[in-house]
Structures are given as structure tokens and as C-alpha cells.
Amino acid sequence: MYRVSTFLVHEWWGDPARLVDALSVLLLIWNSSFYRFGGFDEQMLEDCLEDNWVLIGDFHERNISSFSEADLYLYSRY
């Protein structure tokens, strides 16, 4: 399931509504006891993706090892 959700995130990158579906699969795998019985607002996740898409895109283009203390200051307003 991890491969499937990763594939879907890659395929649907740029489409927040479809990304919510891909991320929902991933979240259910990671913490099934929490997400199985509700408590997950798909619209809230979609809104968050849309509101922060520029920032998400900036990080998407980078390797995680490039994150530094300067990023903490630069992105602290988010």
C-alpha cells in the first residue's frame, strides 16, 4: 500500500483534490486506528494543500538533507 500511495502522490502531484485521496491512503496505513473511525477532514486537508502550495512546491524540489537553520527562520511565518 505504501508503494501505491507513493505512486498516486507522484501521479496526482499538482491536483490537491486528488492528492487528498492519495494522502488518505497513506495516513490510513500509518495510523489506521486513528483514521479508521473518522476524525479526518478531507476538505480541510485540501484547503491546506491549496493554501500552502507554493511552500510545498519549494520543498518538493529539494532534498531533505538541504534543510537548514536558515529555513527555520525563512519559513517560520507559515
C-alpha positions in Angstrom: 0.0 0.0 0.0 2.9 2.4 0.7 4.0 2.0 -3.0 0.5 2.6 -4.2 0.1 5.8 -2.2 3.6 7.0 -3.2 2.7 6.3 -6.9 -0.6 8.2 -6.5 1.1 11.2 -4.9 3.6 11.3 -7.8 0.8 10.9 -10.4 -1.5 13.4 -8.9 1.1 16.0 -7.9 -0.4 19.4 -8.6 -4.0 18.4 -8.1 -4.8 19.0 -4.4 -8.2 17.3 -4.6 -6.7 14.1 -5.9 -3.7 14.3 -3.6 -6.1 14.2 -0.7 -7.1 10.7 -1.9 -3.5 9.6 -2.2 -2.6 11.0 1.2 -5.7 9.5 2.8 -4.4 6.1 1.8 -1.0 6.8 3.3 -2.5 8.2 6.5 -4.7 5.2 6.9 -1.7 2.9 6.6 0.4 4.9 9.0 -2.2 5.2 11.7 -5.2 3.0 10.9 -6.5 3.0 14.5 -6.9 6.8 14.4 -8.2 7.3 10.8 -10.4 4.2 10.5 -13.3 5.6 12.5 -13.3 9.1 11.1 -11.7 12.2 12.6 -10.2 13.1 9.2 -11.5 16.2 7.4 -10.6 15.7 3.7 -11.8 19.2 2.8 -9.5 20.7 5.5 -6.5 18.9 4.0 -7.4 20.0 0.5 -7.7 23.6 1.7 -4.3 23.3 3.5 -2.7 22.0 0.4 -4.1 24.8 -1.8 -3.2 27.5 0.7 0.4 26.3 1.1 1.1 25.0 -2.4 3.9 27.4 -3.2 5.7 26.4 0.0 5.0 22.7 -0.6 6.4 23.1 -4.1 9.5 24.8 -2.9 10.3 21.8 -0.5 9.3 19.3 -3.2 12.1 20.4 -5.4 14.7 20.0 -2.6 16.5 17.1 -1.0 15.6 16.8 2.7 19.3 17.0 3.6 19.4 20.6 2.3 17.1 21.8 5.1 19.0 24.1 7.4 18.5 26.6 10.3 18.1 29.3 7.7 14.9 27.5 6.6 13.5 27.6 10.1 13.8 31.4 10.0 12.7 31.8 6.4 9.6 29.6 6.8 8.6 30.4 10.4 5.8 32.7 9.2 3.9 29.7 7.8 
